[in-house]
Amino acid sequence: MSSNAIFALSFHADYQCRHSGACCTADWDVPIELPVYRSLKEAVARDQLRVAPSAAPLPAFIVEPDLPGGAAAVLERDERGHCVFFERDSSLCIVHRDLGEPMLPATCRHFPRVAVRDRRGTFITLSHYCPTAASMLFRDVPIEIVASPSAFPEADYEGLVITDEDLPPLLSPQMVMDLDGYSAWERHMVARCADADSRPESALATLKRDAHLLRAWTPGLMTLAEAIERLPREAVDHTPRDTLASSLRLHVEVMDAVPDDQRPLRDDRGLEDSLRAHVEPVWEEFRRPMNRFLAAKAFASWTAYQGRGVRTIVRGLEAAYAVVRVEAARQCRDAGRRLDADLLREAFRGADFALNHLAVGEDLAKAWSAAES
């Protein structure tokens, strides 16, 4: 039986929607569950709910045989890919405004939450494709795991649900972790990212070393949690690479996990020059938001359950770092200026769009599991 406890990271704990409209204009298929569809259809029939003026005379819903599993319909989109219930002038969702949050499809209610539920409780991180969530990475808030966050009351959050019949995360392909041990590893990863003076590259190198050391653990003399507590205190000092080559390889690995019909065209033109001219001179100034981004990837990790061990989890963090570096170089190239907070925020958004919304999680975990060899 799962606990009702809710956990989040401190810098996400007070999240509130700021109506950026990013989710409503992302050109996504938004499935509607049958009870919600019936209520929305009735509201439209009674003229209690209308599509946005800019979307008229489009219908409100798509109803056809080949819909996502469990969906009774899909929200219609206009020629720009905007939901027909998105009001451009106010950036408000008409359904939310006129009928209330309970009338929203589950996808809309839960975005940008990324949740994992197991016997310990529900662990919630955020997709930084949401501009509000991305902005939260720049706040001077300590990096720690908090219980009962104000933004996430007890509820049945959509996400990865781990039942009592499912295995806990793997330490390695040959060894299963117990949940106390995995909790200790999750806290350890977040703590490595929480060092305010540590470079993200050092945090990654340290976690890579720690994962290697931890794989030598066997049951008997000490628990896995005790073994994690005894990992070396000192960090591995590591500096950023002066080339994008390794980041581009990991970026390609991520894009290979995107379905063919959704995969963006490869665009590496001028990125090395942009990295040297616009990113490297100021990269050190953004170590704290970058560390928060990595912590958000280490916490509530689907890869922990879908992959083959702790090295896989760390490989996923390295990939997340790589995608941000590539996106930062691309943002700077396109803007023709040095990296600043606005451009890095867009790089975070682009990275999570690829990692959370384009790539197939199981395929990412399979690719990253090569790190266990």
C-alpha positions as a Markdown table, in Angstrom:
| # | Residue | x | y | z |
|---|---|---|---|---|
| 1 | Met | 0.0 | 0.0 | 0.0 |
| 2 | Ser | 1.4 | 3.4 | -1.0 |
| 3 | Ser | 1.9 | 6.1 | 1.5 |
| 4 | Asn | -0.1 | 9.4 | 1.1 |
| 5 | Ala | 3.1 | 11.4 | 1.7 |
| 6 | Ile | 4.0 | 14.0 | -1.0 |
| 7 | Phe | 7.6 | 15.1 | -1.6 |
| 8 | Ala | 9.1 | 17.8 | -3.9 |
| 9 | Leu | 12.2 | 19.8 | -4.2 |
| 10 | Ser | 12.4 | 23.1 | -2.3 |
| 11 | Phe | 12.6 | 25.4 | -5.3 |
| 12 | His | 9.5 | 23.8 | -6.8 |
| 13 | Ala | 7.5 | 23.6 | -3.5 |
| 14 | Asp | 5.5 | 26.8 | -4.0 |
| 15 | Tyr | 4.8 | 26.4 | -7.8 |
| 16 | Gln | 1.7 | 28.2 | -9.1 |
| 17 | Cys | 0.6 | 28.5 | -12.7 |
| 18 | Arg | 1.4 | 32.0 | -14.1 |
| 19 | His | -0.7 | 31.5 | -17.3 |
| 20 | Ser | 2.2 | 31.7 | -19.7 |
| 21 | Gly | 0.1 | 29.7 | -22.2 |
| 22 | Ala | 3.1 | 27.5 | -23.2 |
| 23 | Cys | 1.2 | 24.2 | -22.6 |
| 24 | Cys | -1.9 | 25.5 | -24.4 |
| 25 | Thr | 0.0 | 26.5 | -27.5 |
| 26 | Ala | 2.4 | 23.5 | -27.8 |
| 27 | Asp | 0.4 | 21.7 | -30.5 |
| 28 | Trp | 0.0 | 18.6 | -28.3 |
| 29 | Asp | -2.7 | 16.0 | -28.5 |
| 30 | Val | -4.7 | 16.4 | -25.2 |
| 31 | Pro | -6.8 | 13.3 | -24.6 |
| 32 | Ile | -10.0 | 13.7 | -22.6 |
| 33 | Glu | -11.3 | 11.0 | -20.3 |
| 34 | Leu | -14.9 | 9.9 | -20.8 |
| 35 | Pro | -16.4 | 11.5 | -17.7 |
| 36 | Val | -14.7 | 14.8 | -18.4 |
| 37 | Tyr | -15.7 | 14.6 | -22.1 |
| 38 | Arg | -19.3 | 14.1 | -21.2 |
| 39 | Ser | -19.3 | 17.1 | -18.9 |
| 40 | Leu | -17.6 | 19.3 | -21.4 |
| 41 | Lys | -19.8 | 18.2 | -24.3 |
| 42 | Glu | -22.9 | 19.0 | -22.2 |
| 43 | Ala | -21.5 | 22.4 | -21.2 |
| 44 | Val | -20.9 | 23.2 | -24.9 |
| 45 | Ala | -24.4 | 22.0 | -25.8 |
| 46 | Arg | -25.9 | 24.3 | -23.1 |
| 47 | Asp | -23.7 | 27.2 | -24.3 |
| 48 | Gln | -22.0 | 27.3 | -20.9 |
| 49 | Leu | -18.7 | 26.8 | -22.7 |
| 50 | Arg | -17.5 | 28.2 | -26.0 |
| 51 | Val | -14.2 | 27.9 | -28.0 |
| 52 | Ala | -12.1 | 31.0 | -28.2 |
| 53 | Pro | -13.2 | 33.6 | -30.7 |
| 54 | Ser | -10.0 | 33.2 | -32.6 |
| 55 | Ala | -10.8 | 29.4 | -33.0 |
| 56 | Ala | -14.4 | 29.7 | -34.2 |
| 57 | Pro | -16.0 | 28.0 | -36.1 |
| 58 | Leu | -13.8 | 25.0 | -35.3 |
| 59 | Pro | -15.4 | 22.2 | -33.2 |
| 60 | Ala | -14.3 | 21.8 | -29.6 |
| 61 | Phe | -13.4 | 18.2 | -29.8 |
| 62 | Ile | -11.9 | 15.5 | -32.1 |
| 63 | Val | -13.8 | 12.3 | -31.9 |
| 64 | Glu | -12.4 | 9.5 | -34.1 |
| 65 | Pro | -11.6 | 5.8 | -33.9 |
| 66 | Asp | -7.8 | 6.0 | -33.5 |
| 67 | Leu | -7.5 | 8.0 | -30.2 |
| 68 | Pro | -5.0 | 7.5 | -27.4 |
| 69 | Gly | -5.9 | 4.6 | -25.0 |
| 70 | Gly | -8.6 | 5.5 | -22.6 |
| 71 | Ala | -9.5 | 8.8 | -24.4 |
| 72 | Ala | -13.1 | 9.5 | -25.4 |
| 73 | Ala | -12.0 | 12.6 | -27.4 |
| 74 | Val | -9.1 | 15.0 | -28.0 |
| 75 | Leu | -9.1 | 18.8 | -27.7 |
| 76 | Glu | -9.2 | 20.4 | -31.1 |
| 77 | Arg | -6.4 | 22.8 | -32.1 |
| 78 | Asp | -6.4 | 25.7 | -34.5 |
| 79 | Glu | -4.1 | 26.3 | -37.5 |
| 80 | Arg | -1.3 | 27.5 | -35.2 |
| 81 | Gly | -1.5 | 24.4 | -33.0 |
| 82 | His | -3.3 | 26.3 | -30.1 |
| 83 | Cys | -6.0 | 24.7 | -28.1 |
| 84 | Val | -9.4 | 26.0 | -29.2 |
| 85 | Phe | -10.1 | 26.9 | -25.5 |
| 86 | Phe | -7.0 | 29.0 | -25.2 |
| 87 | Glu | -7.8 | 32.7 | -25.1 |
| 88 | Arg | -4.9 | 34.6 | -26.7 |
| 89 | Asp | -5.6 | 38.0 | -25.3 |
| 90 | Ser | -5.7 | 36.9 | -21.6 |
| 91 | Ser | -3.5 | 33.7 | -22.0 |
| 92 | Leu | -6.2 | 31.9 | -20.0 |
| 93 | Cys | -7.8 | 28.5 | -20.5 |
| 94 | Ile | -11.5 | 29.1 | -21.0 |
| 95 | Val | -12.4 | 25.7 | -19.5 |
| 96 | His | -10.5 | 26.5 | -16.3 |
| 97 | Arg | -11.8 | 30.1 | -16.2 |
| 98 | Asp | -15.5 | 29.3 | -16.8 |
| 99 | Leu | -15.9 | 25.8 | -15.4 |
| 100 | Gly | -13.1 | 25.3 | -12.9 |
| 101 | Glu | -10.0 | 23.1 | -12.6 |
| 102 | Pro | -12.0 | 19.8 | -12.0 |
| 103 | Met | -13.4 | 20.1 | -15.5 |
| 104 | Leu | -9.9 | 20.0 | -17.1 |
| 105 | Pro | -8.6 | 16.8 | -18.8 |
| 106 | Ala | -6.0 | 15.1 | -16.6 |
| 107 | Thr | -3.2 | 16.1 | -18.8 |
| 108 | Cys | -4.0 | 19.8 | -18.3 |
| 109 | Arg | -4.6 | 19.4 | -14.6 |
| 110 | His | -1.3 | 17.8 | -13.9 |
| 111 | Phe | 1.1 | 19.6 | -16.3 |
| 112 | Pro | 4.0 | 20.5 | -15.6 |
| 113 | Arg | 4.1 | 17.9 | -12.8 |
| 114 | Val | 6.2 | 14.8 | -13.4 |
| 115 | Ala | 5.3 | 12.3 | -10.6 |
| 116 | Val | 6.4 | 8.9 | -9.4 |
| 117 | Arg | 4.3 | 7.0 | -6.9 |
| 118 | Asp | 5.6 | 4.0 | -4.9 |
| 119 | Arg | 5.2 | 2.6 | -1.4 |
| 120 | Arg | 7.1 | 5.6 | 0.0 |
| 121 | Gly | 4.6 | 8.1 | -1.3 |
| 122 | Thr | 4.4 | 10.5 | -4.3 |
| 123 | Phe | 7.5 | 12.3 | -5.6 |
| 124 | Ile | 6.9 | 15.3 | -7.8 |
| 125 | Thr | 9.3 | 17.2 | -10.0 |
| 126 | Leu | 8.4 | 19.7 | -12.8 |
| 127 | Ser | 8.9 | 19.9 | -16.5 |
| 128 | His | 10.8 | 23.1 | -17.1 |
| 129 | Tyr | 9.2 | 23.4 | -20.5 |
| 130 | Cys | 6.8 | 25.4 | -18.5 |
| 131 | Pro | 8.3 | 28.9 | -18.4 |
| 132 | Thr | 7.2 | 29.4 | -14.8 |
| 133 | Ala | 8.9 | 26.2 | -13.7 |
| 134 | Ala | 12.0 | 27.2 | -15.7 |
| 135 | Ser | 12.1 | 30.5 | -13.9 |
| 136 | Met | 12.1 | 28.8 | -10.6 |
| 137 | Leu | 15.6 | 27.4 | -11.3 |
| 138 | Phe | 17.0 | 30.9 | -10.9 |
| 139 | Arg | 15.7 | 31.6 | -7.4 |
| 140 | Asp | 18.2 | 31.6 | -4.6 |
| 141 | Val | 16.5 | 28.7 | -2.7 |
| 142 | Pro | 18.5 | 25.9 | -1.1 |
| 143 | Ile | 18.3 | 22.5 | -2.9 |
| 144 | Glu | 16.6 | 20.0 | -0.7 |
| 145 | Ile | 13.8 | 17.5 | -0.6 |
| 146 | Val | 10.8 | 18.7 | 1.3 |
| 147 | Ala | 7.6 | 16.9 | 2.5 |
| 148 | Ser | 4.1 | 18.2 | 2.2 |
| 149 | Pro | 4.9 | 21.0 | -0.3 |
| 150 | Ser | 2.3 | 23.8 | -0.4 |
| 151 | Ala | 1.9 | 23.5 | -4.2 |
| 152 | Phe | 1.1 | 19.8 | -4.2 |
| 153 | Pro | -1.6 | 18.8 | -1.7 |
| 154 | Glu | -2.5 | 15.1 | -1.4 |
| 155 | Ala | -4.1 | 14.0 | -4.6 |
| 156 | Asp | -4.0 | 11.2 | -7.2 |
| 157 | Tyr | -1.3 | 12.6 | -9.4 |
| 158 | Glu | -0.8 | 11.2 | -12.9 |
| 159 | Gly | 2.6 | 9.7 | -13.5 |
| 160 | Leu | 4.6 | 6.5 | -13.1 |
| 161 | Val | 2.8 | 4.2 | -10.6 |
| 162 | Ile | 4.9 | 1.5 | -9.0 |
| 163 | Thr | 2.8 | -1.3 | -7.5 |
| 164 | Asp | 3.8 | -3.8 | -4.8 |
| 165 | Glu | 4.4 | -6.3 | -7.6 |
| 166 | Asp | 7.0 | -4.1 | -9.3 |
| 167 | Leu | 10.7 | -4.4 | -8.5 |
| 168 | Pro | 12.4 | -1.4 | -6.7 |
| 169 | Pro | 15.1 | 0.4 | -8.7 |
| 170 | Leu | 18.2 | -1.7 | -9.6 |
| 171 | Leu | 21.6 | -1.0 | -8.2 |
| 172 | Ser | 23.1 | -2.8 | -11.2 |
| 173 | Pro | 21.7 | -5.4 | -13.6 |
| 174 | Gln | 22.5 | -8.1 | -11.1 |
| 175 | Met | 21.3 | -6.3 | -7.9 |
| 176 | Val | 18.0 | -4.8 | -6.7 |
| 177 | Met | 18.0 | -1.9 | -4.3 |
| 178 | Asp | 15.6 | -1.8 | -1.3 |
| 179 | Leu | 13.5 | 1.3 | -1.1 |
| 180 | Asp | 15.3 | 2.6 | 2.0 |
| 181 | Gly | 18.6 | 2.3 | 0.0 |
| 182 | Tyr | 17.1 | 4.0 | -3.1 |
| 183 | Ser | 15.8 | 6.8 | -0.9 |
| 184 | Ala | 19.3 | 7.3 | 0.4 |
| 185 | Trp | 20.7 | 7.3 | -3.1 |
| 186 | Glu | 18.1 | 9.8 | -4.3 |
| 187 | Arg | 18.9 | 12.1 | -1.3 |
| 188 | His | 22.6 | 11.6 | -2.0 |
| 189 | Met | 22.2 | 12.7 | -5.7 |
| 190 | Val | 20.2 | 15.8 | -4.6 |
| 191 | Ala | 22.8 | 16.6 | -2.0 |
| 192 | Arg | 25.7 | 16.4 | -4.5 |
| 193 | Cys | 23.8 | 19.0 | -6.6 |
| 194 | Ala | 23.1 | 21.2 | -3.6 |
| 195 | Asp | 26.7 | 22.3 | -3.1 |
| 196 | Ala | 26.3 | 26.0 | -4.0 |
| 197 | Asp | 30.0 | 26.3 | -4.9 |
| 198 | Ser | 30.2 | 23.1 | -7.0 |
| 199 | Arg | 30.3 | 23.1 | -10.7 |
| 200 | Pro | 27.6 | 21.0 | -12.4 |
| 201 | Glu | 30.4 | 19.2 | -14.1 |
| 202 | Ser | 31.9 | 18.3 | -10.7 |
| 203 | Ala | 28.6 | 17.1 | -9.4 |
| 204 | Leu | 28.2 | 14.8 | -12.3 |
| 205 | Ala | 31.8 | 13.5 | -12.1 |
| 206 | Thr | 31.3 | 12.9 | -8.4 |
| 207 | Leu | 28.1 | 11.0 | -8.9 |
| 208 | Lys | 29.7 | 8.9 | -11.6 |
| 209 | Arg | 32.5 | 8.0 | -9.1 |
| 210 | Asp | 29.9 | 7.3 | -6.4 |
| 211 | Ala | 27.8 | 5.1 | -8.6 |
| 212 | His | 30.9 | 3.1 | -9.6 |
| 213 | Leu | 31.9 | 2.6 | -5.9 |
| 214 | Leu | 28.4 | 1.7 | -4.8 |
| 215 | Arg | 28.1 | -1.1 | -7.3 |
| 216 | Ala | 30.6 | -3.0 | -5.2 |
| 217 | Trp | 28.2 | -3.2 | -2.3 |
| 218 | Thr | 26.7 | -6.6 | -1.4 |
| 219 | Pro | 24.2 | -7.4 | 1.4 |
| 220 | Gly | 25.7 | -8.5 | 4.7 |
| 221 | Leu | 28.0 | -6.2 | 6.5 |
| 222 | Met | 26.0 | -3.0 | 6.1 |
| 223 | Thr | 22.8 | -1.8 | 4.6 |
| 224 | Leu | 22.8 | -0.1 | 1.2 |
| 225 | Ala | 21.8 | 3.2 | 3.0 |
| 226 | Glu | 24.8 | 2.8 | 5.3 |
| 227 | Ala | 27.1 | 2.2 | 2.3 |
| 228 | Ile | 25.8 | 5.4 | 0.7 |
| 229 | Glu | 26.5 | 7.3 | 3.9 |
| 230 | Arg | 30.1 | 6.1 | 3.8 |
| 231 | Leu | 30.8 | 7.2 | 0.2 |
| 232 | Pro | 33.7 | 9.7 | 0.1 |
| 233 | Arg | 32.8 | 13.2 | 1.2 |
| 234 | Glu | 35.2 | 15.0 | -1.1 |
| 235 | Ala | 33.9 | 15.9 | -4.6 |
| 236 | Val | 35.6 | 15.2 | -7.9 |
| 237 | Asp | 36.7 | 18.5 | -9.4 |
| 238 | His | 35.8 | 18.7 | -13.0 |
| 239 | Thr | 35.7 | 21.6 | -15.4 |
| 240 | Pro | 33.5 | 22.1 | -18.5 |
| 241 | Arg | 34.8 | 20.7 | -21.8 |
| 242 | Asp | 35.8 | 23.3 | -24.3 |
| 243 | Thr | 34.0 | 21.5 | -27.1 |
| 244 | Leu | 30.4 | 20.3 | -27.7 |
| 245 | Ala | 31.4 | 17.0 | -29.2 |
| 246 | Ser | 30.5 | 14.8 | -26.2 |
| 247 | Ser | 27.3 | 16.8 | -25.6 |
| 248 | Leu | 26.3 | 16.5 | -29.2 |
| 249 | Arg | 26.7 | 12.7 | -29.0 |
| 250 | Leu | 24.4 | 12.5 | -26.0 |
| 251 | His | 22.0 | 15.0 | -27.7 |
| 252 | Val | 21.8 | 12.6 | -30.7 |
| 253 | Glu | 21.1 | 9.7 | -28.3 |
| 254 | Val | 18.2 | 11.7 | -26.8 |
| 255 | Met | 16.8 | 12.6 | -30.2 |
| 256 | Asp | 17.1 | 8.9 | -31.3 |
| 257 | Ala | 14.5 | 8.2 | -28.6 |
| 258 | Val | 12.0 | 10.6 | -30.3 |
| 259 | Pro | 9.4 | 9.0 | -32.6 |
| 260 | Asp | 10.3 | 9.6 | -36.3 |
| 261 | Asp | 7.2 | 11.7 | -36.9 |
| 262 | Gln | 8.1 | 14.1 | -34.1 |
| 263 | Arg | 11.9 | 14.3 | -34.3 |
| 264 | Pro | 13.2 | 17.8 | -35.2 |
| 265 | Leu | 15.6 | 18.2 | -38.0 |
| 266 | Arg | 19.2 | 18.1 | -36.8 |
| 267 | Asp | 20.6 | 21.6 | -36.5 |
| 268 | Asp | 24.3 | 21.8 | -35.4 |
| 269 | Arg | 25.3 | 24.7 | -37.6 |
| 270 | Gly | 27.7 | 27.1 | -35.9 |
| 271 | Leu | 27.1 | 25.6 | -32.4 |
| 272 | Glu | 30.8 | 25.1 | -31.6 |
| 273 | Asp | 31.5 | 28.7 | -32.5 |
| 274 | Ser | 28.6 | 29.8 | -30.4 |
| 275 | Leu | 29.7 | 27.8 | -27.4 |
| 276 | Arg | 33.2 | 29.4 | -27.5 |
| 277 | Ala | 32.0 | 33.0 | -28.1 |
| 278 | His | 28.8 | 33.2 | -26.2 |
| 279 | Val | 28.5 | 30.3 | -23.6 |
| 280 | Glu | 31.9 | 29.5 | -22.2 |
| 281 | Pro | 32.8 | 33.0 | -21.1 |
| 282 | Val | 29.8 | 33.2 | -18.8 |
| 283 | Trp | 28.9 | 29.5 | -18.1 |
| 284 | Glu | 30.4 | 29.7 | -14.5 |
| 285 | Glu | 27.9 | 32.4 | -13.6 |
| 286 | Phe | 25.0 | 29.9 | -14.0 |
| 287 | Arg | 26.2 | 27.0 | -12.0 |
| 288 | Arg | 23.5 | 27.3 | -9.4 |
| 289 | Pro | 20.5 | 27.2 | -11.8 |
| 290 | Met | 22.2 | 24.4 | -13.7 |
| 291 | Asn | 22.7 | 22.4 | -10.4 |
| 292 | Arg | 19.0 | 22.9 | -9.6 |
| 293 | Phe | 18.1 | 21.5 | -13.1 |
| 294 | Leu | 20.3 | 18.4 | -12.4 |
| 295 | Ala | 18.7 | 18.0 | -9.0 |
| 296 | Ala | 15.2 | 18.1 | -10.6 |
| 297 | Lys | 16.4 | 15.3 | -12.9 |
| 298 | Ala | 17.8 | 13.2 | -10.1 |
| 299 | Phe | 14.6 | 13.5 | -8.1 |
| 300 | Ala | 11.4 | 11.7 | -8.9 |
| 301 | Ser | 13.3 | 9.9 | -11.6 |
| 302 | Trp | 11.4 | 7.5 | -14.0 |
| 303 | Thr | 14.8 | 6.3 | -15.2 |
| 304 | Ala | 15.5 | 4.8 | -11.8 |
| 305 | Tyr | 12.6 | 2.4 | -12.4 |
| 306 | Gln | 13.0 | 2.0 | -16.2 |
| 307 | Gly | 16.8 | 1.6 | -16.3 |
| 308 | Arg | 19.3 | -1.0 | -15.3 |
| 309 | Gly | 21.1 | 0.6 | -12.4 |
| 310 | Val | 22.6 | 3.7 | -10.7 |
| 311 | Arg | 25.1 | 4.2 | -13.6 |
| 312 | Thr | 22.0 | 4.5 | -15.9 |
| 313 | Ile | 20.6 | 7.2 | -13.7 |
| 314 | Val | 23.8 | 9.2 | -13.7 |
| 315 | Arg | 24.1 | 8.7 | -17.5 |
| 316 | Gly | 20.6 | 10.3 | -17.7 |
| 317 | Leu | 21.8 | 13.3 | -15.7 |
| 318 | Glu | 24.8 | 13.6 | -18.0 |
| 319 | Ala | 22.5 | 13.6 | -21.0 |
| 320 | Ala | 20.3 | 16.3 | -19.4 |
| 321 | Tyr | 23.3 | 18.4 | -18.9 |
| 322 | Ala | 24.4 | 17.8 | -22.5 |
| 323 | Val | 21.1 | 18.8 | -24.0 |
| 324 | Val | 21.1 | 22.1 | -22.0 |
| 325 | Arg | 24.6 | 22.9 | -23.3 |
| 326 | Val | 23.5 | 22.2 | -26.9 |
| 327 | Glu | 20.3 | 24.2 | -26.4 |
| 328 | Ala | 22.2 | 27.1 | -24.8 |
| 329 | Ala | 24.6 | 27.3 | -27.7 |
| 330 | Arg | 21.7 | 27.2 | -30.1 |
| 331 | Gln | 19.8 | 30.0 | -28.2 |
| 332 | Cys | 22.9 | 32.2 | -28.2 |
| 333 | Arg | 23.6 | 31.5 | -31.9 |
| 334 | Asp | 20.1 | 32.4 | -32.9 |
| 335 | Ala | 20.0 | 35.5 | -30.7 |
| 336 | Gly | 23.5 | 36.6 | -31.6 |
| 337 | Arg | 24.5 | 37.4 | -28.1 |
| 338 | Arg | 26.1 | 36.0 | -24.9 |
| 339 | Leu | 24.3 | 33.6 | -22.7 |
| 340 | Asp | 22.1 | 35.4 | -20.1 |
| 341 | Ala | 19.3 | 34.2 | -17.8 |
| 342 | Asp | 16.6 | 34.6 | -20.5 |
| 343 | Leu | 18.5 | 32.5 | -23.0 |
| 344 | Leu | 19.4 | 29.9 | -20.4 |
| 345 | Arg | 15.7 | 29.7 | -19.4 |
| 346 | Glu | 14.8 | 29.0 | -23.0 |
| 347 | Ala | 17.6 | 26.3 | -23.1 |
| 348 | Phe | 16.1 | 24.6 | -20.0 |
| 349 | Arg | 12.7 | 24.7 | -21.7 |
| 350 | Gly | 14.1 | 23.2 | -24.9 |
| 351 | Ala | 15.9 | 20.5 | -23.0 |
| 352 | Asp | 12.8 | 19.4 | -21.1 |
| 353 | Phe | 10.7 | 19.6 | -24.2 |
| 354 | Ala | 13.0 | 17.0 | -25.7 |
| 355 | Leu | 13.5 | 14.9 | -22.5 |
| 356 | Asn | 10.0 | 14.9 | -21.1 |
| 357 | His | 7.7 | 15.5 | -24.0 |
| 358 | Leu | 9.3 | 14.3 | -27.2 |
| 359 | Ala | 11.5 | 11.3 | -26.3 |
| 360 | Val | 10.1 | 8.0 | -25.1 |
| 361 | Gly | 11.2 | 7.4 | -21.6 |
| 362 | Glu | 11.6 | 3.7 | -21.9 |
| 363 | Asp | 13.8 | 4.2 | -25.0 |
| 364 | Leu | 15.9 | 6.8 | -23.2 |
| 365 | Ala | 16.4 | 4.4 | -20.2 |
| 366 | Lys | 17.4 | 1.6 | -22.6 |
| 367 | Ala | 20.0 | 3.7 | -24.3 |
| 368 | Trp | 21.4 | 5.1 | -21.0 |
| 369 | Ser | 21.5 | 1.6 | -19.6 |
| 370 | Ala | 24.5 | 1.0 | -21.8 |
| 371 | Ala | 26.5 | 2.7 | -19.0 |
| 372 | Glu | 26.1 | -0.4 | -17.0 |
| 373 | Ser | 28.4 | -2.4 | -19.3 |
